[in-house]
Amino acid sequence: MQNGVRRNWAVVVIYPDRDTERPAQAQLMDALTLKQIYLNELPAGGSRECECLPLVAANRNKAAATARELVASARSSSESAERRREFVRLVSTIVTRKFPNLSEEEVKRMLELAPLEQTKPYQEGRQDMIFRMVIHKFGEVTPELREQVSNMKSEELGDLAEAILDFTRVDDLQSWFQDRQSC
């Protein structure tokens, strides 16, 4: 007790299962009235935060996959966007502490937290939109055009989509690609 203020402490020890606990540790826990939690005995349907406990105990080899599963489950949950963001932040914090040598960007990549614009489905959607615009304006998409568009970055696809609106002939499209290659 310091300055007359009494603080109650609660200490929790988390084990992956009962087999991990050593007899001497169990005796110490009983003497200190500590609480043990066994991850394999957690009830299903617990709080979202409790879902992170296996991540805390996971070895480094399994941690990345466990963290990605947790993030995926948060994304597909019916919780509010803010609640999902908080949970993903918690998972990111645990991963950051588990992998202290990784940069923030590396953790984001590990957890597949890339911005929407950098995801494959988004890229494919933009490419499909461009193909539809070309077909609408010029009647066909050549194999060469498919290949060129497939190799473009997200921002280039946006530039092309805007440029197509101004094209009047398929030659304009070909000139646009030639101009980009000469830069």
Secondary structure, DSSP 8 states (H G I E B T S, - for coil): -BTTB------EEEESSGGGS-HHHHHHHHHHT-EEEEGGG--TT--TGGGGHHHHHS-HHHHHHHHHHHHHHHHTS-S-HHHHHHHHHHHHHHHHHHSTTS-HHHHHHHTT---GGGSHHHHHHHHHHHHHHHHHHHS---HHHHHHHHT--HHHHHHHHHHHHH--SHHHHHHHHHHHHH-
